[in-house]
Amino acid sequence: MDTVRDVIGQVMDYDPTTKTLQLRPPRGGLEWDARPGDVRPATDRERLNAKVQAANCARRWGG
């Protein structure tokens, strides 16, 4: 959970040079950078909500 943007994201990479994590939305899309101190584990409720949103999006768009 990116606490600055208040959005959930999946950690895709860590850049040791800039010391940033790359996060991607659960439904796919553009990745963004976040500082490790601004990221926390998502709650069960947040993870479930993200899974439901991803499933709805996939159903809607045939993915």
Secondary structure as GFF3:
##gff-version 3
##sequence-region A 1 63
A	DSSP	beta_strand	10	15	.	.	.	ID=ss1
A	DSSP	beta_strand	20	24	.	.	.	ID=ss2
A	DSSP	beta_strand	32	34	.	.	.	ID=ss3
A	DSSP	three_ten_helix	36	38	.	.	.	ID=ss4
A	DSSP	alpha_helix	44	61	.	.	.	ID=ss5
###
